[in-house]
Amino acid sequence: MTKLFKNILYVSEASVAQGSSIARAVSVAENNQAGLTVIDVTPDITPDIGMLPAGRTPGELQAIMVSERRKELGSLIEPYMERLDIQLDVLVGKTYIEVIRTILRDNYDLMIKPAENPNFIERLFGSDDVQLLRNCPCPVWLTRSEEQSDYTRILAAVDVNPDVPDAPEQTLNRQILELSSSLAISKFAALDVVHVWDAPFEMKVQSWSDNPREASMAYVEGERSRHERAFNRLGRNFKDQIGPEAYDHLGPQFHLRRGAPSRVIPQTVKEFQADLVVMGTVARTGIAGWLIGNTAEAILEQLQCSVLAVKPPGFVSPVKLSE
C-alpha cells in the first residue's frame, strides 16, 4: 500500500459504538507507518450555565468531565497500545472548531471519525460531521459503527470535464483515485469508478427543432460521447498513475451513468453494496469558507456507508487557529 498519510487524527464519537472505527484508524496508521492521535472534545462549561452540583464550580466540573473523557479514551485505545504509540488528548470547546484547529496546528493529513447517529431517519451524518465535511482542510473519513473490518467493495465517484479538464479538477480526481485504489489494493477489495453525466438542454433542443425526436437523440448521444471520451481519458491516466501491473491486479470497473449525481450516486452505492465511497467535495478554490457544494452534501446525506471525502486543491478552511 502506498504510504499516503503521515499524521492521522481520530476524533471520538461517544454517541455510537467505536470498536470498528478505532480499529480502522489503527490499521490505517500501521499500514502507512503514520502517527495516530486520538482526541475527544467536551463542551465548555461557562459560569452562566445554570444549576451545578452542590459545591462545584464551573472549573471543577469542567476538570471532572475532561478527566472522565480521558479515561474513556484510554479504555478505547488500550487494546492497541502495544502495537502503536497512540497520543491522546481531550479538548474543550465546540467539536468541529476544536478539531479543525487541531488539524491546522499539528498538520494532520487525515481525520477519521465515527459518524454521528447512524440510524437517525436514514441520515448517516450529524451536525458536527456536516461541519467537518464542509470546513475541514484535510480528507475526512467518516466510518459506520457497524462496518466490517475489511472492505469488499470501494466506489470512487469522480467528475470529469468533457472538454478540457482544468488543473484543480485533475488534481482532485487524481487524489480520489489514488486513495481509493490504494485502499482497494491493501484490502483486496473491488474498485468501481463512477462518473455521472446528463444532457441538461435536451428539452430546449426539442423545442427549437423541426424534428424534436432526432434532434434530442443527436444531442443526448453527443453529450454521452463527450463524457465517455473524457472518462476514458481519466481511465488511461489512472493506469499510468498507478502502473500497468497494479492496474491489472486491481481490475477497476468504470461506470458511466446518466442522471443527477445527487440521485444516481446513492443509487449506485446501494446497487453495488459499497462499503466505502471516496468522493470530492465541490468547492471553489482559494475562497475561505466556501461550503461544500449542494450536490456533494445531498449525496452524503443519503449514504449509509462509510465515506472518505476529499477537498479540492486550494481549499481554505474558514476556521482559524485563533479568532
C-alpha positions as CSV (number, residue, x, y, z in Angstrom):
1,M,0.0,0.0,0.0
2,T,1.3,3.4,-0.9
3,K,2.0,5.5,2.2
4,L,-0.5,8.3,1.8
5,F,-0.6,9.7,5.3
6,K,1.9,10.7,7.9
7,N,-0.2,12.1,10.7
8,I,-3.7,10.8,11.4
9,L,-6.3,12.3,13.8
10,Y,-9.0,10.1,15.2
11,V,-12.0,12.0,16.7
12,S,-14.0,10.1,19.3
13,E,-17.8,10.0,19.0
14,A,-19.2,8.8,22.3
15,S,-22.8,8.5,21.0
16,V,-22.1,5.4,18.9
17,A,-20.1,2.2,19.3
18,Q,-16.5,2.9,18.3
19,G,-14.8,-0.5,18.3
20,S,-14.7,-1.0,14.5
21,S,-13.8,2.7,13.9
22,I,-10.8,2.8,16.2
23,A,-9.6,-0.5,14.7
24,R,-9.8,1.1,11.3
25,A,-7.8,4.1,12.4
26,V,-5.1,1.9,13.9
27,S,-5.0,-0.3,10.8
28,V,-4.6,2.8,8.5
29,A,-1.9,4.2,10.8
30,E,0.0,0.9,10.8
31,N,-0.2,0.5,7.0
32,N,1.0,4.0,6.4
33,Q,3.6,3.9,9.3
34,A,1.9,7.1,10.4
35,G,1.4,8.8,13.7
36,L,-2.0,8.5,15.4
37,T,-3.6,10.9,17.8
38,V,-7.0,10.2,19.5
39,I,-8.9,13.1,20.8
40,D,-12.3,14.0,22.3
41,V,-13.9,17.4,22.7
42,T,-16.0,18.2,25.8
43,P,-18.3,21.3,25.8
44,D,-17.1,24.4,27.5
45,I,-18.8,24.9,30.9
46,T,-19.3,28.6,31.4
47,P,-20.2,30.4,34.6
48,D,-23.7,31.2,33.3
49,I,-24.6,27.5,32.7
50,G,-27.2,27.5,35.5
51,M,-27.6,24.9,38.3
52,L,-24.5,23.0,39.2
53,P,-23.9,20.1,41.6
54,A,-23.7,21.4,45.2
55,G,-20.3,22.9,45.9
56,R,-19.0,22.6,42.4
57,T,-17.6,25.5,40.4
58,P,-17.7,25.5,36.6
59,G,-14.0,25.0,36.5
60,E,-14.1,21.9,38.8
61,L,-17.0,20.4,36.8
62,Q,-15.0,21.0,33.6
63,A,-12.0,19.3,35.1
64,I,-14.1,16.3,36.1
65,M,-15.6,16.0,32.6
66,V,-12.1,16.2,31.0
67,S,-10.8,13.5,33.4
68,E,-13.7,11.2,32.6
69,R,-13.3,11.6,28.9
70,R,-9.6,11.0,29.2
71,K,-10.3,7.7,31.0
72,E,-12.8,6.7,28.3
73,L,-10.3,7.4,25.6
74,G,-7.7,5.4,27.5
75,S,-10.0,2.4,27.6
76,L,-10.7,2.8,23.8
77,I,-7.1,2.7,22.8
78,E,-5.8,0.3,25.5
79,P,-6.0,-2.8,23.3
80,Y,-3.7,-1.2,20.7
81,M,-1.1,0.4,22.9
82,E,1.4,-2.5,22.4
83,R,1.1,-2.2,18.6
84,L,1.2,1.5,18.2
85,D,2.3,4.6,20.0
86,I,-1.0,6.5,20.2
87,Q,-1.2,10.0,21.5
88,L,-4.3,11.1,23.5
89,D,-5.9,14.4,24.3
90,V,-9.2,16.0,25.5
91,L,-10.1,19.4,24.2
92,V,-12.7,21.9,25.4
93,G,-15.0,23.8,23.2
94,K,-17.2,23.3,20.1
95,T,-16.3,19.9,18.5
96,Y,-15.8,20.8,14.8
97,I,-14.0,24.1,15.6
98,E,-11.5,22.5,18.0
99,V,-11.0,19.5,15.7
100,I,-10.1,21.8,12.7
101,R,-7.9,24.0,14.9
102,T,-6.0,20.8,15.9
103,I,-5.6,19.8,12.3
104,L,-4.3,23.2,11.4
105,R,-2.0,23.4,14.3
106,D,-0.4,20.0,14.1
107,N,-0.6,19.4,10.3
108,Y,-2.8,16.3,10.3
109,D,-3.3,14.9,6.8
110,L,-6.3,12.6,7.5
111,M,-9.2,12.8,10.0
112,I,-11.1,9.6,10.9
113,K,-14.3,9.8,12.9
114,P,-17.3,7.6,13.6
115,A,-20.4,9.1,12.0
116,E,-23.0,10.5,14.4
117,N,-26.4,8.9,14.9
118,P,-26.1,6.4,12.1
119,N,-29.7,5.2,12.3
120,F,-31.5,8.6,12.6
121,I,-34.1,8.9,9.8
122,E,-31.8,7.2,7.3
123,R,-29.3,10.0,7.6
124,L,-25.8,9.0,8.5
125,F,-24.2,12.3,9.1
126,G,-24.9,14.6,12.1
127,S,-24.3,18.3,12.6
128,D,-20.6,18.1,13.6
129,D,-20.0,15.7,10.7
130,V,-21.5,18.1,8.2
131,Q,-19.4,21.0,9.6
132,L,-16.3,18.9,9.3
133,L,-17.1,17.8,5.8
134,R,-17.7,21.5,4.9
135,N,-14.7,23.1,6.6
136,C,-12.0,20.5,7.4
137,P,-8.9,21.2,5.3
138,C,-7.7,17.6,5.2
139,P,-9.6,14.4,3.9
140,V,-12.4,13.4,6.2
141,W,-13.1,9.7,6.7
142,L,-16.5,9.1,8.4
143,T,-17.0,5.5,9.4
144,R,-20.0,3.4,10.2
145,S,-20.2,2.0,13.7
146,E,-21.1,-1.5,12.4
147,E,-18.7,-1.6,9.4
148,Q,-16.7,-4.7,8.6
149,S,-13.1,-5.0,9.4
150,D,-12.3,-5.4,5.7
151,Y,-13.9,-3.6,2.8
152,T,-15.0,-5.8,-0.1
153,R,-16.1,-3.0,-2.5
154,I,-15.0,0.6,-2.8
155,L,-16.6,3.2,-5.0
156,A,-14.7,6.2,-6.3
157,A,-17.0,9.0,-7.5
158,V,-15.3,11.3,-10.0
159,D,-16.4,14.3,-12.0
160,V,-14.7,14.7,-15.4
161,N,-14.9,17.7,-17.7
162,P,-16.0,16.6,-21.2
163,D,-13.9,19.3,-22.8
164,V,-10.6,20.3,-21.3
165,P,-10.2,19.4,-17.6
166,D,-8.8,22.2,-15.5
167,A,-5.9,21.6,-13.1
168,P,-7.9,21.6,-9.8
169,E,-10.3,19.0,-11.3
170,Q,-7.4,16.8,-12.5
171,T,-5.8,17.0,-9.1
172,L,-9.0,16.2,-7.2
173,N,-9.7,13.2,-9.4
174,R,-6.1,12.0,-9.1
175,Q,-6.5,12.2,-5.2
176,I,-9.7,10.3,-5.3
177,L,-8.3,7.6,-7.5
178,E,-5.0,7.4,-5.5
179,L,-6.9,7.0,-2.2
180,S,-9.5,4.5,-3.4
181,S,-7.0,2.3,-5.4
182,S,-4.5,2.2,-2.5
183,L,-7.2,1.2,-0.1
184,A,-8.7,-1.4,-2.5
185,I,-5.3,-3.0,-3.1
186,S,-4.5,-3.1,0.6
187,K,-7.9,-4.6,1.5
188,F,-8.2,-6.9,-1.6
189,A,-11.4,-5.0,-2.4
190,A,-13.1,-4.5,-5.7
191,L,-12.9,-0.9,-7.1
192,D,-15.7,0.7,-9.1
193,V,-15.2,4.2,-10.6
194,V,-18.4,6.1,-11.5
195,H,-19.0,9.3,-13.4
196,V,-22.5,10.7,-13.7
197,W,-23.4,12.8,-16.7
198,D,-26.5,14.4,-18.0
199,A,-27.9,16.3,-21.1
200,P,-29.3,19.5,-19.4
201,F,-30.6,21.2,-22.5
202,E,-32.5,18.2,-24.0
203,M,-35.9,19.9,-23.7
204,K,-34.7,23.1,-25.2
205,V,-33.2,21.3,-28.1
206,Q,-36.5,19.6,-28.7
207,S,-38.4,22.9,-28.6
208,W,-36.0,24.6,-31.1
209,S,-36.0,21.8,-33.7
210,D,-38.4,20.9,-36.5
211,N,-37.7,17.3,-35.7
212,P,-37.6,17.2,-31.9
213,R,-37.0,13.4,-31.6
214,E,-34.0,13.3,-33.9
215,A,-32.5,16.5,-32.5
216,S,-32.9,15.2,-29.0
217,M,-31.3,11.9,-29.8
218,A,-28.4,13.5,-31.5
219,Y,-27.9,16.0,-28.7
220,V,-28.0,13.3,-26.0
221,E,-25.7,11.0,-27.8
222,G,-23.3,13.8,-28.4
223,E,-23.2,14.6,-24.7
224,R,-22.8,10.9,-23.8
225,S,-19.9,10.6,-26.3
226,R,-18.1,13.7,-24.9
227,H,-18.3,12.4,-21.3
228,E,-17.3,8.9,-22.4
229,R,-14.2,10.2,-24.1
230,A,-13.3,12.2,-21.0
231,F,-14.0,9.3,-18.7
232,N,-11.8,7.0,-20.9
233,R,-9.0,9.6,-20.8
234,L,-9.3,9.6,-17.0
235,G,-9.0,5.8,-17.0
236,R,-5.9,5.9,-19.2
237,N,-4.3,8.5,-16.9
238,F,-5.2,6.3,-13.9
239,K,-3.4,3.4,-15.4
240,D,-0.3,5.5,-16.0
241,Q,-0.7,6.9,-12.4
242,I,-0.5,3.5,-10.6
243,G,1.3,1.5,-13.3
244,P,0.0,-1.3,-15.6
245,E,0.9,-4.1,-13.2
246,A,-1.0,-2.6,-10.3
247,Y,-3.9,-1.6,-12.6
248,D,-4.3,-5.1,-14.0
249,H,-4.1,-6.6,-10.5
250,L,-6.8,-4.2,-9.3
251,G,-9.0,-4.5,-12.3
252,P,-11.1,-1.4,-11.7
253,Q,-14.6,-1.3,-13.3
254,F,-15.7,2.0,-14.9
255,H,-19.3,3.0,-14.9
256,L,-20.7,6.0,-16.9
257,R,-24.3,6.7,-15.8
258,R,-26.8,9.4,-16.8
259,G,-28.8,11.5,-14.4
260,A,-28.5,13.8,-11.4
261,P,-25.4,12.9,-9.3
262,S,-27.4,13.5,-6.1
263,R,-29.7,10.7,-7.1
264,V,-27.6,8.4,-9.2
265,I,-24.5,8.1,-6.9
266,P,-26.6,6.9,-3.8
267,Q,-28.5,4.5,-6.1
268,T,-25.2,3.1,-7.4
269,V,-23.8,2.7,-3.9
270,K,-26.8,0.7,-2.9
271,E,-26.7,-1.4,-6.1
272,F,-23.1,-2.3,-5.6
273,Q,-23.4,-2.6,-1.8
274,A,-20.2,-0.5,-1.5
275,D,-18.5,-0.4,1.9
276,L,-16.8,2.9,1.2
277,V,-17.3,5.9,-1.1
278,V,-14.4,8.1,-1.9
279,M,-15.5,11.4,-3.4
280,G,-14.6,15.0,-3.7
281,T,-16.4,17.9,-2.2
282,V,-17.3,20.6,-4.7
283,A,-15.9,24.0,-3.7
284,R,-14.3,27.0,-5.3
285,T,-10.6,27.0,-4.8
286,G,-8.9,29.7,-2.7
287,I,-12.1,31.1,-1.2
288,A,-12.1,30.8,2.6
289,G,-15.2,29.4,4.0
290,W,-16.8,28.4,0.6
291,L,-19.0,25.5,1.7
292,I,-19.3,22.0,0.4
293,G,-21.4,22.0,-2.8
294,N,-25.1,21.3,-2.7
295,T,-24.7,18.2,-4.8
296,A,-22.0,16.7,-2.7
297,E,-23.9,17.4,0.5
298,A,-27.1,16.0,-0.9
299,I,-25.2,12.8,-1.8
300,L,-23.5,12.5,1.6
301,E,-26.8,12.9,3.5
302,Q,-28.3,9.8,1.6
303,L,-25.4,7.4,2.1
304,Q,-25.5,4.6,4.6
305,C,-21.9,3.5,4.1
306,S,-18.5,5.0,5.2
307,V,-17.3,8.0,3.3
308,L,-13.8,9.4,2.6
309,A,-14.3,13.0,1.4
310,V,-11.5,14.9,-0.2
311,K,-11.3,18.7,-0.6
312,P,-10.3,20.3,-3.9
313,P,-6.8,21.8,-4.2
314,G,-6.6,25.4,-2.9
315,F,-9.4,24.9,-0.3
316,V,-9.0,27.3,2.7
317,S,-10.9,26.5,5.9
318,P,-12.8,29.4,7.4
319,V,-11.8,28.1,10.9
320,K,-8.7,29.8,12.1
321,L,-6.2,28.8,14.8
322,S,-7.4,31.8,16.9
323,E,-10.3,34.1,16.4
